[in-house]
Amino acid sequence: MAKKAIAPAANTQSFYDRIADVHNIALKINGYRASVAKYLTSLDPDIDKDSLVLDAGCGTGIVTLAFQDAGFRPKKTVAFDLSFNSLNIATEQFAKEKKAVSSNIAVVQGNVLELPFAEETFDLILTCGVLEYVALDEGLRELARVLKTGGKLVFIPVKPSLVGSVLELLYKFKIHPVENVRRISQQYFNIVGNHEFPFAEPIGWSKTIFLLEKRKMNIYCQPEQ
């Protein structure tokens, strides 16, 4: 089977730089932040004042803020994204939020396939709607590289659905089939859970959540066969 084409990083960056303001408004209207915060509140990810957290592909900061809403206060949360304009909006959002500890949030620009962090850096990684822009194996392998062994990855991919297909056209990405998400995730992680949002919440129309735990085996540098 032929692989789906993946948009070059420069094209994705330019696209999100153009739509950052509209995208931010759409996410606020959809209530994504509250839905993700509710899910995160149900977890026990063993995060404390010494923990390091990465929001990989943070966009305008919705998931980072949801993490704060859930009551977690790690030593540092890195909000990482390809789009400069999205990060500018995220920075403004963090500064305005009374609940967020903006001094403990670092904003970093770059490519999710070339994370500028050492191996085994983060205790927890969050990623939402980002790996649809890259080869899934490459994206998960790079996230596994910078995640500590036994650390958790909260992976929120776009799922095949009518709304997902519309978003696929609008946002110029490619949905990864759920069976591929499961199969490739298991090369680097144990699948701890797969959460479905309630249909009454708009995020449930297009997203699902996989909770993954990095395996103890040092396999994250091995390419998919």
Contacts in CASP RR format, 6 or more apart in sequence:
PFRMAT RR
TARGET T0000
AUTHOR 0000-0000-0000
METHOD contacts of the structure
MODEL  1
MAKKAIAPAANTQSFYDRIADVHNIALKINGYRASVAKYLTSLDPDIDKD
SLVLDAGCGTGIVTLAFQDAGFRPKKTVAFDLSFNSLNIATEQFAKEKKA
VSSNIAVVQGNVLELPFAEETFDLILTCGVLEYVALDEGLRELARVLKTG
GKLVFIPVKPSLVGSVLELLYKFKIHPVENVRRISQQYFNIVGNHEFPFA
EPIGWSKTIFLLEKRKMNIYCQPEQ
3 135 0 8 1.000
4 174 0 8 1.000
5 174 0 8 1.000
6 133 0 8 1.000
6 134 0 8 1.000
6 135 0 8 1.000
6 174 0 8 1.000
7 15 0 8 1.000
7 133 0 8 1.000
7 172 0 8 1.000
7 173 0 8 1.000
9 82 0 8 1.000
9 111 0 8 1.000
9 113 0 8 1.000
9 133 0 8 1.000
11 172 0 8 1.000
12 82 0 8 1.000
12 83 0 8 1.000
12 133 0 8 1.000
12 172 0 8 1.000
13 82 0 8 1.000
13 83 0 8 1.000
13 84 0 8 1.000
15 171 0 8 1.000
15 172 0 8 1.000
16 23 0 8 1.000
16 59 0 8 1.000
16 81 0 8 1.000
16 82 0 8 1.000
16 83 0 8 1.000
16 85 0 8 1.000
16 86 0 8 1.000
17 83 0 8 1.000
17 84 0 8 1.000
17 85 0 8 1.000
17 86 0 8 1.000
18 85 0 8 1.000
20 59 0 8 1.000
20 60 0 8 1.000
20 83 0 8 1.000
20 85 0 8 1.000
20 86 0 8 1.000
20 88 0 8 1.000
20 89 0 8 1.000
21 85 0 8 1.000
21 89 0 8 1.000
23 59 0 8 1.000
23 60 0 8 1.000
23 86 0 8 1.000
24 60 0 8 1.000
24 62 0 8 1.000
24 86 0 8 1.000
24 89 0 8 1.000
24 93 0 8 1.000
27 33 0 8 1.000
27 60 0 8 1.000
27 62 0 8 1.000
28 62 0 8 1.000
30 202 0 8 1.000
30 203 0 8 1.000
31 201 0 8 1.000
31 202 0 8 1.000
31 203 0 8 1.000
32 62 0 8 1.000
32 63 0 8 1.000
32 66 0 8 1.000
32 202 0 8 1.000
32 203 0 8 1.000
33 62 0 8 1.000
33 63 0 8 1.000
33 65 0 8 1.000
33 66 0 8 1.000
33 69 0 8 1.000
34 66 0 8 1.000
34 69 0 8 1.000
34 201 0 8 1.000
35 66 0 8 1.000
35 197 0 8 1.000
35 201 0 8 1.000
35 202 0 8 1.000
35 203 0 8 1.000
35 204 0 8 1.000
36 62 0 8 1.000
36 63 0 8 1.000
36 66 0 8 1.000
36 67 0 8 1.000
36 128 0 8 1.000
36 156 0 8 1.000
36 203 0 8 1.000
37 66 0 8 1.000
37 67 0 8 1.000
37 69 0 8 1.000
37 70 0 8 1.000
39 195 0 8 1.000
39 197 0 8 1.000
39 209 0 8 1.000
40 66 0 8 1.000
40 67 0 8 1.000
40 69 0 8 1.000
40 70 0 8 1.000
40 72 0 8 1.000
40 154 0 8 1.000
41 70 0 8 1.000
41 71 0 8 1.000
43 70 0 8 1.000
43 152 0 8 1.000
43 154 0 8 1.000
43 211 0 8 1.000
45 72 0 8 1.000
45 123 0 8 1.000
45 124 0 8 1.000
45 152 0 8 1.000
45 154 0 8 1.000
46 123 0 8 1.000
47 53 0 8 1.000
47 72 0 8 1.000
47 74 0 8 1.000
47 123 0 8 1.000
47 124 0 8 1.000
48 74 0 8 1.000
49 73 0 8 1.000
49 74 0 8 1.000
49 75 0 8 1.000
50 74 0 8 1.000
50 75 0 8 1.000
51 74 0 8 1.000
51 75 0 8 1.000
51 123 0 8 1.000
51 124 0 8 1.000
52 74 0 8 1.000
52 75 0 8 1.000
52 76 0 8 1.000
52 77 0 8 1.000
52 78 0 8 1.000
52 121 0 8 1.000
52 122 0 8 1.000
52 123 0 8 1.000
53 67 0 8 1.000
53 72 0 8 1.000
53 74 0 8 1.000
53 76 0 8 1.000
53 77 0 8 1.000
53 78 0 8 1.000
53 122 0 8 1.000
53 123 0 8 1.000
53 124 0 8 1.000
53 125 0 8 1.000
53 126 0 8 1.000
54 77 0 8 1.000
54 78 0 8 1.000
54 80 0 8 1.000
54 115 0 8 1.000
54 117 0 8 1.000
54 121 0 8 1.000
54 122 0 8 1.000
54 124 0 8 1.000
54 125 0 8 1.000
54 126 0 8 1.000
54 146 0 8 1.000
55 61 0 8 1.000
55 63 0 8 1.000
55 64 0 8 1.000
55 67 0 8 1.000
55 77 0 8 1.000
55 78 0 8 1.000
55 79 0 8 1.000
55 80 0 8 1.000
55 125 0 8 1.000
55 126 0 8 1.000
55 127 0 8 1.000
56 80 0 8 1.000
56 112 0 8 1.000
56 115 0 8 1.000
56 125 0 8 1.000
56 126 0 8 1.000
56 127 0 8 1.000
56 130 0 8 1.000
56 143 0 8 1.000
57 80 0 8 1.000
57 81 0 8 1.000
57 82 0 8 1.000
57 112 0 8 1.000
57 127 0 8 1.000
57 128 0 8 1.000
57 129 0 8 1.000
57 130 0 8 1.000
58 64 0 8 1.000
58 79 0 8 1.000
58 80 0 8 1.000
58 81 0 8 1.000
58 86 0 8 1.000
58 87 0 8 1.000
58 90 0 8 1.000
59 79 0 8 1.000
59 81 0 8 1.000
59 83 0 8 1.000
59 86 0 8 1.000
59 87 0 8 1.000
59 89 0 8 1.000
59 90 0 8 1.000
60 86 0 8 1.000
60 89 0 8 1.000
60 90 0 8 1.000
60 93 0 8 1.000
61 79 0 8 1.000
61 86 0 8 1.000
61 89 0 8 1.000
61 90 0 8 1.000
61 93 0 8 1.000
61 94 0 8 1.000
62 128 0 8 1.000
63 126 0 8 1.000
63 128 0 8 1.000
63 156 0 8 1.000
64 77 0 8 1.000
64 79 0 8 1.000
64 90 0 8 1.000
64 94 0 8 1.000
64 100 0 8 1.000
64 105 0 8 1.000
64 126 0 8 1.000
65 93 0 8 1.000
65 94 0 8 1.000
65 97 0 8 1.000
65 99 0 8 1.000
65 100 0 8 1.000
67 77 0 8 1.000
67 126 0 8 1.000
68 77 0 8 1.000
68 97 0 8 1.000
68 99 0 8 1.000
68 100 0 8 1.000
68 101 0 8 1.000
69 99 0 8 1.000
73 101 0 8 1.000
73 104 0 8 1.000
74 104 0 8 1.000
74 123 0 8 1.000
74 124 0 8 1.000
75 104 0 8 1.000
76 104 0 8 1.000
76 105 0 8 1.000
76 106 0 8 1.000
77 104 0 8 1.000
77 105 0 8 1.000
77 106 0 8 1.000
78 105 0 8 1.000
78 106 0 8 1.000
78 107 0 8 1.000
78 108 0 8 1.000
78 117 0 8 1.000
78 122 0 8 1.000
79 87 0 8 1.000
79 90 0 8 1.000
79 94 0 8 1.000
79 105 0 8 1.000
79 106 0 8 1.000
79 107 0 8 1.000
79 108 0 8 1.000
80 108 0 8 1.000
80 109 0 8 1.000
80 110 0 8 1.000
80 112 0 8 1.000
80 115 0 8 1.000
81 87 0 8 1.000
81 90 0 8 1.000
81 109 0 8 1.000
81 110 0 8 1.000
82 109 0 8 1.000
82 110 0 8 1.000
82 111 0 8 1.000
82 112 0 8 1.000
83 109 0 8 1.000
84 109 0 8 1.000
87 107 0 8 1.000
87 109 0 8 1.000
90 107 0 8 1.000
91 107 0 8 1.000
93 100 0 8 1.000
94 100 0 8 1.000
94 102 0 8 1.000
94 105 0 8 1.000
94 107 0 8 1.000
95 102 0 8 1.000
108 116 0 8 1.000
110 116 0 8 1.000
112 127 0 8 1.000
112 130 0 8 1.000
112 131 0 8 1.000
112 133 0 8 1.000
112 134 0 8 1.000
112 139 0 8 1.000
112 142 0 8 1.000
112 143 0 8 1.000
113 134 0 8 1.000
113 138 0 8 1.000
113 139 0 8 1.000
113 142 0 8 1.000
114 142 0 8 1.000
115 142 0 8 1.000
115 143 0 8 1.000
115 145 0 8 1.000
115 146 0 8 1.000
117 146 0 8 1.000
118 146 0 8 1.000
119 145 0 8 1.000
119 146 0 8 1.000
120 146 0 8 1.000
120 147 0 8 1.000
120 148 0 8 1.000
120 149 0 8 1.000
121 146 0 8 1.000
121 147 0 8 1.000
121 148 0 8 1.000
122 146 0 8 1.000
122 147 0 8 1.000
122 148 0 8 1.000
122 151 0 8 1.000
123 148 0 8 1.000
123 151 0 8 1.000
123 152 0 8 1.000
124 147 0 8 1.000
124 151 0 8 1.000
124 152 0 8 1.000
124 153 0 8 1.000
124 154 0 8 1.000
125 143 0 8 1.000
125 146 0 8 1.000
125 147 0 8 1.000
125 152 0 8 1.000
125 153 0 8 1.000
125 154 0 8 1.000
126 153 0 8 1.000
126 154 0 8 1.000
126 156 0 8 1.000
127 143 0 8 1.000
127 153 0 8 1.000
127 154 0 8 1.000
127 155 0 8 1.000
127 156 0 8 1.000
128 156 0 8 1.000
128 207 0 8 1.000
129 156 0 8 1.000
129 157 0 8 1.000
129 158 0 8 1.000
129 173 0 8 1.000
129 207 0 8 1.000
131 139 0 8 1.000
131 140 0 8 1.000
131 155 0 8 1.000
131 157 0 8 1.000
131 176 0 8 1.000
132 157 0 8 1.000
132 158 0 8 1.000
132 168 0 8 1.000
132 173 0 8 1.000
132 174 0 8 1.000
132 175 0 8 1.000
132 176 0 8 1.000
133 173 0 8 1.000
133 174 0 8 1.000
136 176 0 8 1.000
136 180 0 8 1.000
136 181 0 8 1.000
136 184 0 8 1.000
137 184 0 8 1.000
137 187 0 8 1.000
137 223 0 8 1.000
137 224 0 8 1.000
140 155 0 8 1.000
140 184 0 8 1.000
140 185 0 8 1.000
140 187 0 8 1.000
140 188 0 8 1.000
140 189 0 8 1.000
141 187 0 8 1.000
141 188 0 8 1.000
141 220 0 8 1.000
141 221 0 8 1.000
141 222 0 8 1.000
141 223 0 8 1.000
143 153 0 8 1.000
144 153 0 8 1.000
144 188 0 8 1.000
144 189 0 8 1.000
144 214 0 8 1.000
144 220 0 8 1.000
145 220 0 8 1.000
145 221 0 8 1.000
147 153 0 8 1.000
147 214 0 8 1.000
148 214 0 8 1.000
149 214 0 8 1.000
149 215 0 8 1.000
149 216 0 8 1.000
150 213 0 8 1.000
150 214 0 8 1.000
150 215 0 8 1.000
150 216 0 8 1.000
151 213 0 8 1.000
151 214 0 8 1.000
152 192 0 8 1.000
152 211 0 8 1.000
152 212 0 8 1.000
152 213 0 8 1.000
152 214 0 8 1.000
153 189 0 8 1.000
153 210 0 8 1.000
153 211 0 8 1.000
153 212 0 8 1.000
153 213 0 8 1.000
153 214 0 8 1.000
154 209 0 8 1.000
154 211 0 8 1.000
154 212 0 8 1.000
155 181 0 8 1.000
155 185 0 8 1.000
155 209 0 8 1.000
155 210 0 8 1.000
155 211 0 8 1.000
155 212 0 8 1.000
156 207 0 8 1.000
156 208 0 8 1.000
156 209 0 8 1.000
156 210 0 8 1.000
157 175 0 8 1.000
157 176 0 8 1.000
157 181 0 8 1.000
157 207 0 8 1.000
157 208 0 8 1.000
157 210 0 8 1.000
158 164 0 8 1.000
158 167 0 8 1.000
158 168 0 8 1.000
158 173 0 8 1.000
158 175 0 8 1.000
158 206 0 8 1.000
158 207 0 8 1.000
159 175 0 8 1.000
159 178 0 8 1.000
159 206 0 8 1.000
159 207 0 8 1.000
159 208 0 8 1.000
160 175 0 8 1.000
160 177 0 8 1.000
160 178 0 8 1.000
161 205 0 8 1.000
161 206 0 8 1.000
162 205 0 8 1.000
163 205 0 8 1.000
163 206 0 8 1.000
164 175 0 8 1.000
164 205 0 8 1.000
164 206 0 8 1.000
165 175 0 8 1.000
167 173 0 8 1.000
167 206 0 8 1.000
168 174 0 8 1.000
168 175 0 8 1.000
178 208 0 8 1.000
181 210 0 8 1.000
182 191 0 8 1.000
182 210 0 8 1.000
184 224 0 8 1.000
185 191 0 8 1.000
185 210 0 8 1.000
185 212 0 8 1.000
187 219 0 8 1.000
187 222 0 8 1.000
187 224 0 8 1.000
188 212 0 8 1.000
188 214 0 8 1.000
188 215 0 8 1.000
188 219 0 8 1.000
188 220 0 8 1.000
189 212 0 8 1.000
189 213 0 8 1.000
189 214 0 8 1.000
189 215 0 8 1.000
190 212 0 8 1.000
190 213 0 8 1.000
190 215 0 8 1.000
191 210 0 8 1.000
191 211 0 8 1.000
191 212 0 8 1.000
192 211 0 8 1.000
192 212 0 8 1.000
192 213 0 8 1.000
193 210 0 8 1.000
193 211 0 8 1.000
194 208 0 8 1.000
194 209 0 8 1.000
194 210 0 8 1.000
194 211 0 8 1.000
195 208 0 8 1.000
195 209 0 8 1.000
195 210 0 8 1.000
195 211 0 8 1.000
196 204 0 8 1.000
196 208 0 8 1.000
196 209 0 8 1.000
197 203 0 8 1.000
197 204 0 8 1.000
197 207 0 8 1.000
197 208 0 8 1.000
197 209 0 8 1.000
198 204 0 8 1.000
199 205 0 8 1.000
214 220 0 8 1.000
END
